[in-house]
């Protein structure tokens, strides 16, 4: 059975994941808008750093799944 602390940790990780992915969508949209205007340099400048957000999102996802599978908080 999952403890209350584990549930809170999973919830916090999923909320942080949601926020990171929402930010990533905004960044990708801004990049797309720039490229549609022919502003390739601006588009690439906008998207730089997206890899870091996606890596952080993947780490949060993995922690949430691990906590669920183990049934205990760190």
C-alpha positions in Angstrom: 0.0 0.0 0.0 1.2 3.5 -0.8 1.9 5.8 2.1 0.6 9.3 2.3 4.1 10.7 2.0 4.7 8.7 -1.2 1.4 10.0 -2.6 2.4 13.6 -1.9 5.9 13.0 -3.4 4.4 11.5 -6.6 1.9 14.4 -6.8 4.6 17.0 -6.4 6.7 15.3 -9.1 3.8 15.1 -11.5 2.9 18.8 -10.9 6.5 19.8 -11.5 6.5 17.6 -14.6 3.3 19.3 -15.8 4.8 22.8 -15.3 8.0 21.9 -17.2 6.1 20.4 -20.1 3.7 23.4 -20.3 6.8 25.7 -20.4 8.3 23.4 -23.1 5.1 23.8 -25.2 5.3 27.6 -24.9 8.9 27.6 -25.9 8.2 25.3 -28.9 5.3 27.6 -29.9 7.5 30.7 -29.8 10.2 28.9 -31.8 7.6 27.9 -34.4 6.2 31.4 -34.7 9.7 32.8 -35.2 10.5 30.2 -37.9 7.2 31.0 -39.7 8.3 34.6 -39.8 11.6 33.5 -41.4 13.6 34.3 -38.3 15.6 31.1 -38.1 18.3 32.5 -35.8 15.6 33.8 -33.4 13.9 30.4 -33.6 17.1 28.5 -32.7 17.9 31.0 -30.0 14.5 30.5 -28.5 14.7 26.7 -28.5 18.2 26.4 -27.0 17.8 25.1 -23.5 14.7 23.1 -24.3 16.8 19.9 -24.0 17.5 20.8 -20.4 13.8 21.2 -19.6 13.0 17.9 -21.3 15.8 16.1 -19.4 14.4 17.5 -16.2 10.9 16.4 -17.2 12.1 12.9 -17.9 13.9 12.8 -14.5 10.6 13.8 -12.7 8.7 11.2 -14.7 11.2 8.5 -13.7 11.1 9.5 -10.0 7.3 9.5 -10.0 7.2 6.0 -11.5 9.9 4.7 -9.2 8.1 6.0 -6.2 4.9 4.3 -7.4 6.6 1.0 -8.0 8.5 1.0 -4.7 5.6 2.3 -2.7 7.8 4.4 -0.5 9.1 7.9 -0.4 12.9 8.6 -0.5 
